[in-house]
């Protein structure tokens, strides 16, 4: 991955509120950004006068710093922090009894919006991860007539060779079987039996296989230990099977060919090596067991057993067991089985309400700049707490074309992170420096940027389709968190965001706005364009209801201007939508009590039949 360090021209002001205390010959202050939030880990350097060498300190968890023991004289103060342009300011210390305050602001660059280049020292460079990424074969064993069960699945190795993967940190995390075998899956519930019968005209799944790649961690992997008895030479076929599996599991197409490919090799494609790493670094995790089978009838069957996290996290599904027939161009492509553990049905404890998350998000603080070329650059500080002890590897939902350039902890220290090429298994993971206790709050700051996030519908209309992954999200709609959002966009546009508008201002060629949520929300979203505003009074319940519309139709509807769409009047249509909104609010207030959100924004969504909504922000499709 290429590396570069260009100026960070995210248009964030760094406000240094500097009460310079000269009584004790100390320069002190607090580093803040444009929203008033403190900047942790900023480097403050002072040089000049009779100093033999510059003095360097860092802002603490409160953004505060102090440089003591300075004699009267002229000094240069320099402030740097990831995501902001460096700032320099001269300071004259004339009289130790003089106190004054200096407001410093980082300049905003106007020509290009980028983020700093990737630091190869920390990207995909964790030593254990590199071993997993290049893992080879270890000891091999002859197998005959060996059978083991994993919940509803039975694996029978009739005859062949089982080759373990080489240990990483002393732990074996997989194996390759080559030979003759048979797979059986007997569903527990009548509903699952019916679905399998609909697909295969049988009540269970049976498939002969010629090779299997197993990947596992924790207790589930111990099922294979009983097969390790008679040593043999490593098979060349095993090496080929492993290499083929590795290539197929790391590739993704821009446009998926089928349903299973869109799930398993789409924007949220799982990095198996990163998932293994998460369990290696935290033995408190329950582990998982995956089997990738080459069947005689179906060439890519994938069995998943994930006691926590869900067997299909791509669907936010709570079930722990899944079987997928990965055949993007075939008629049998899809999820064949997805259900809870058999023992849970036996005990009557099967539930979709079980806690399956590893971490819980508390707050997102996101500062985003959108350039004239629709390039998005952001700095996001995510505050979360682990739900199990010992967590170190944190997976975030982030579009793979948004490239991460730096991750730092609460003290500003760089952290290792994982994000492979966007055309590979490019999901994003952060590796914390130390394991964290359950319930202990932690924050990481992520700098990233990229293109193809905003959809330009033409005639000054933009919107975000991937509302769960335009920023580093933890659990999507499965949790709620507070949001603090700052945006800077080309000044000719108007932006509408989730939350309450705190303030708007201009910074050179950019229109800036700051939004916050008073209550936890599931996900964040925004859209912007050359909007015109219309509002409606709500004298009964006191809601502030605003509508934003575009005077012209989006590009994709231009061809229909002379047809029935010619009578569309965006302003009148928006006014009607606001009237409907007011009526719905009054109805809901009557039956359920007043909403906790006093500001409601209705914005025109240029997609013809695709809308979205948050508690106080609604994207209304133009067809509505």
N, C-alpha and C positions, 0 to 999 in steps of 0.2 A: 504494500500500500504506500503510495507516494506520500512524502512529507513536505510541508511548507509552513512557513510562519509569516503570514501576511498580516498587515495591520488589522486589528479587530475593529471593525467600524460598525459594530452594533451601536445604535445611537443612544446609548444610555449615559446620562449625566452621572458623574461621580461627585457627589457634593461632600466636600470636606468642611465640616463645621469645626473650625480650628480656634478654640479659645487658647491662645498662646500664652501660657503662664510663665512670665519671666521672673517672678519673685524667686523661684527656685532654679532659675536658668534651665527650665524644662520646656520643650515644645511638645504639646500634647493635643489630641483631637480625636474626632470620631469620623470614620469613613462611612459615607452613606451613598446609596444610589438615588436615581431620580424620584423614586416613590417614597423615599425616606427610610427605607430598610437599610440596616447596617450591612457592610461588606466585610466578611470574615476572611482573614488571611491575606489582606492586601499588604504589599511590601512598601514600606516607607523608608526612603533613603535620604539622609541629609549630608551635604558636603560643603566645603568652603571654609572661610575664615582661617583659623590656624589648626584645623583638623588634619592630622597626619594621613588619615584615610577615612572614607565615608563611614558613617554609622548607619546600620540597617536594623530595623525592627519590623514586626508584623502586627497587624491589627488583630485583637483577640476576639473571643466569641461575642463580645458586645460591640465590635467594630472600633474599639478604643485602642489608642497607642500613646506612648510617651517616650520622648528622647531627653534624658536628663543631662546635667552637668555641661551645659553649653555656655561658653563665654560670649560677651557682647561681640557682635561682628555681623558680616554679611554671609548668608547661607543660601544654598539652593535646595529646596525640598522637592523630591521626586516621588510620585506615587504610582505604583503599577499593580494591576490585578487582572487575572484572566478574564477576557470578555470586554475589557475597557481599554481605551487608548491611554498610554502613559501621560501623566500630568507633571509639569514642572512649575514651580513658583519661587520667586526670590523672597527671602525674609531677612529683614534687618533687625537684629537684636541690639538696640541702642541703650536701653535703660532696664535693668532687671525689675524695676518697679512698675513697668508699663504692661497693661493687659489689653489685648485687642483680639478681635474675631475676624477671620478671613474665610470667605466663602469661595471655594475653588470648584471649578466644573471641568470635567473632561470634555474636550472638543468633540463634536459630532462630524464625522466625515460624510460627504454627500455624494460621492461619485459611484461608489460600489459598496455592496453589502456582502461581507464575507465573515467567516469565523476563522480562528487560527488553524493552521495546518495540523494534521494528525501527528502525534508524538509517538514514533515507533517504539520508544522505550516502554510504553505502557499499553499500546494497542495489541491485543492477541499475543502478548509476550510473557504471560504468566508461565513459569517453568513447568508446573504440573499439567497445565492445559496443553503446552507444546508436546509433552510426552503422549497425552491422549490423542492429540491430532495426528501424530505419526506412529501410533501404536502398531506393533507387529505381532507375529505369532509366537507363542511360547510352547509349552510341552504338549505333546499329542498322545492320544490314547485310543486303542481299539475298543469299539463298542459293539455289543451284540445282545439283542433282546432286552434293552434297557428302556423302561417306561417311567415317566414321572408326570404328575398332575400339577396344574396351576389353576386353581379355582375350577371353572367349568371346562377348561381345556386339558386334553391329554396328549402328550408327545411320546410317540413310540419310535425309538431308534432301533430298527431291526438289525442292521449291520452297517458298519462304516467307521469313520474316524472322527473323533471329537478333539479338536485342537483348541486349547485355551489361548486367550490373548495374553501377551506378556504383562506381568504385573506392573502396576503404577503405584508408587508409594507402598509397595508390598501387597497390593490388593488386586485380584483378578476381576476385571469388569466385563468379561464377555468370553464367548467361545464360538467356534465355527464347526458345524457338523456337515460332513460330506458322506453320502451313502444312500441307503434306502430307509425311508421312515414313513410314518403315518400320523396325521393330526386329526383329532376329533374334538368337536365342541358340542356339548349337550346343554342347551339352554335350560334354565330353571323355571322361568315363568311361562305361562300359557301365551302371553302376548309375544314374547320372543320366539317361541316355537312357531306361532302363526306367521311371523315375519319371515323366518327362515324357510318355512314351507312355501310361502308365496314366491320366494326367490328360486329355491332349489328343488321344490316338490318333495322334500324330505323333512323330517322333524329334527335333524341334527346335521352338523357340517362334518364331512369326511373328506380328507384330501391326502393323497400320497405326496411325499416331497423327496427331492433329491439333495437339497442342501438347505441349511438354516444358519443365519447369523443371530446369535443371542447377545444382547447387551443388557446388563443388569448392575445393580448396586444393592448393598445391604442384605438383609435376610432372604429376599426372594431368590437371589443367586445361588443360595446353598442347595437348591433342589438338584443341581447338576453334579454335586460333589460325589454322589454315590456311583456315578459312571466312571470315575477316575480310578481305574484299577490296573489295566495292562498297557504299559508304555509302548509306543511305536514311533516310527519316523514321521516327521512333519510332511504332509502331503502338499505337492505343488498345486493341486486343485484347491486346497484350502486357502492358499495365498491368493489365487485368482478370485475365489468367491469373496474374500474379504475386500480385495481391491475394487471389485465390481460394486459391492455394497457401499463402500466408501464414496465412490464416484456418484452413484445414484442418490445417496442421501445428502449430498452437498450441492446439488444442482437445482436451479429453479429457472423457469421461463417467465418472461415478462407477462405473457398472456397464457394462463393455464388452459389445458385442453379439456379438462373434465372436472367433475365435482370433487373427487378425492384429491386431485392435484391442487385445486384451489385451496383446499383445507391444509394439506400436509406440506405442500411446496409453494404456498402463497406468501403474502407479506409477513405472516407470523410464523414462517417455517422454523421448526425447532432445530437447534444445534445440539445434536445428541452428545457430543463431547462436553459441551457446557453443562448439560443436565447431569452427566456422570460426575463432572467436577464438583457440582453443587453438593452431591452426596458424599464425595470423598472429603470435602472440606467440613462437612457437618454430619458426623456419624449419628446424630439424633434424628436425621431424616429416616422415614420408613423404607426408603429405597424403591426400586421399580424393576420390572422384568419385561423386556420386549423380545419378540421373536419375528424375524424377517424370513419368510419361507418361500422357496421356489418350488411350487407345486407342479404336478404333472398336468393338471387341468388349468389351474390359475397360477400364473407365473410370479405374482408378487402379493402374497398374503401377509398381513402385518397384525400380529397379536400384541396387545398392550395390557399390562397389569400395573396400574398406578394407584396404590392405596391412598395416597394423598395428592391433590393437585388435579385429579381427574384424568381418565384415559384419553379424553379428547378436549384438551384445554383450548383448542382452536374454536370449539363450539361453546366454551364456558359451561361445559356439561359436567355434572357432579358424579356421573357413573364411573366406576373404577376399572371396568373390564371392557375392552373393545376388540373387534376384529374388522379389519378393513381390507377389502379387495381393491388393491391399487391397480387400476386398469383404465387410465384416463380416456382411451379411445375405444373402450369396450362397452357392451351393453350391461355387463354385470358390475360395472364400477360402482363403488360406494361403501358405506358403512353397513356391514352385514349384522353386526352384533354390538350392542351398547347397553350395559346393564350394571346393576350393583353386584356386590360379592354374593356368591351362593350362600355362604354361611350367614350373611345378614338376613337373607330371606328365610333361612332355616330358623334363626333366632327371633325373627320378626322385628329386626332393628333396621332394615333397609330404609334409608332416608336420603332425600336430596337436600336436606338442610344441614348436613354435616359441614363443619368447618374444613375447607380444603385449601385455603390460602396459606402461604408461608409467611407473608408479611402483610401489614395493613397500612395503607397510605393515610397520612394525617393532613398534609398541606402541600400544595404545589405553588411555587412562586416562579412565574415564567415571564421573561422579558423577550419580546419578539420584534424583529425588524424585517419588513418586507420591502424589497427593492423594486425599482422600476421594471426590472426584468423578471418579476414574480419570484425571485429567489427569497427563500425564508432562512433567517438566521436567528437562533435563540440561545438563551441561557436559562436553564431550568434548575431550580433548587427543590428537591423532593425530600420531604420529611416523612419518615415512616417508622414503624416499630415491628420487630419480629414477633411472630405468634408462636414460634418454637425456639428453644435455646440453641445457640451455636451457629446461626445463619451467617454466611459470608458471601455467597454468590446470589446476586439479585437480578432477576430477569425483568426487563422492561418491555412494554409494547411500544415499538417505534418503527415507523416505516423504514425499510432497508435503504431507501434512497436518501434518507436523512442521515448524513454521515457525522458520527461523533468525533470530535477532535480533542476533547479533554474531559476528564472526570476528576473531581477533587472532593476531599472530605470536609468536615466542618472547620478544620484548621487551615484549609487551603492546600493540603498536601495531595499530590497526584496519586490517583488510584489506577490499578490495572483494570482494563475493561476488554470485553470481547465483542467484536463486530466484524465478521468476515465480509467478503465482497458481496455487494447487493445482488449479484446473480448467483450467489451460493447461499448457504445457510447463514444469512446475515442478520439474524436476530441479535438484540443488544443485551449484554449482561455486564454488571459491575461487580468487581471482586473487592470486597471490603478488606481493609488491612488486618482487622482482627474480628474474631467471632463476637457476636453481640448477644447479650442475654435477652430472653423473651420479655417483652414489655418495655424495653429500654429504647427511648426515642433516638433516632439517628437521621442525619441529613447528608445528601450528596448533591453536588452541583455538576451539571452536565452541559457542555457546550457543543452545539451541533448546528448543521445547516444543510440545505439542499434544495432541489427543484422537484417539480411534478407533485407538489403537495396541494397547491392551489389550482382549482379549475377555473379557467377564464372562459366565461360564457359569452363574452363579447359585449360591446356597448357599455363597458364600465361595470361589469358584474363579475364578482369573484366569490368563490365559496370553498369550504373544506369538506371533502367527501369522507375522509378517514378521521372522524371525530375522536376515535379512541387512540390514535397513534400518530397524530401530528406533533405530539409531545411525548416524553417518556412516561407512559402510564403503567401502573402496576397491575391492577385487577379489573380494569374496564368498568362495566356496569355492576360488578359484584360488590362494590363498596362506594362510600362517599367520603369526600375530603373537602377541605377549604381551598379556595383558589384566590391568588393574587396575580392579576394579569396586567402587563403593560405592553402596549403595541405601538409601533411606529410604522406608518405606511406613507406612500406618496401623498403629498398634501391635497391633491385634488379629490381624494376619496374620503368617504365616511365609513368608519368601522363600527359595527354593532357586535357586542360580545355578551357572553354569559355574565351575570352578576350585576352589581350596581356601579354605575359610572361615577367615579370619585372626582375626576377632573380631566380636562382636555387642554392641550397647549400646542404650540408650534415650535419646531426645532429645525430651522433652516428649511429644507425641502420636504420635511416630514411633518405629518400630523400625528401627534402623540395622544394617547389616552390611557387611563388607569382604571381598572375594574376590580372589584372585590366581591366575594360572597360572604354573607353573614352566617349562612348555614352551610353544612356540608352538602356537596353536589356530586353526582355520579361521574360525569365527564365534562370537559370544557369544550366550547366551540365558539366560532365567530364567523362572520362573513363581512365583506366590505364591497363598496362600489361607489358609483356616482349617484348615491341615493338622494331622494327628496323626502322630506319628512311631513307627516300628517299625524295629528293626535286627536283624541276624543276625550271629552270630560266625563268623569264618573262621580257625579255628585252624591250618589247613594253610599258607595263603599270606599271612595277615596283612592281608587287605584289610578296610577299614572300609566296610561295606555298609549303607546306610540307606534306608528307604522312607518316603514321605510320602503320606498318603491323606486323603480327605474322608469324614467319617462319613455324609454324605447324597449322594444322586445329584444331578447337575446338573439345572437347570431343564428342559432339553430332554427329559430322560428321566422326568420326573415322571409323565407320562401313562401310563407303563408299569409303575409301581410295583406295581400289582395283577396284573401278568402274570408272565411268566417271570423278569423282572428282580427280582421281589420276593425271590428267594432270594439275591441278590448280597450278599456280606458283604465290604465294602471292606478291612477289616483282614486277613481270611484271604486274600483275593485278593492283597494286597500282600505278605504273608508268602510266599506261593507264588512270586511274582515274584522275591523276594529269594533264595529257594532256587535258582531257575533261574539267577539271575545268578551266584551263587557257583559252581554247577556249570560254567557256561560259562567263568568265569574260570580255574578249575582246569584245564579242558580246554585252553584257549588257552595257559596257562602251560606246560603239559606239552609242547606241540608247538612253541610260538613263543617261549617265555621270558616272564619276568614283565613285566607292563604297567608303564609309567612313572607310572601314576595309582593311588594307594593308596586314595583315597576315591571311592566310587561312590554316586551318589544316584539313586534311582528315584522319580519323582513321578507321581502320577495325572494324566493328561491328559483333560480333560472331553470333548474331541471323541470321537465314537464310533469313528471309524476313521482318525484322523490322529495319528501319533506322530512324535517327533523324537528324535535322540540326538546327544550329543557324547561325547568320550572318557570323561568321568566323570559325565555328567548324561543321564538318559534320561527323556523324556516318554512314558509308557506309555498308549496309548489305553484308555479304560475298557472297550472291547470285548475287549481282550487279557486 
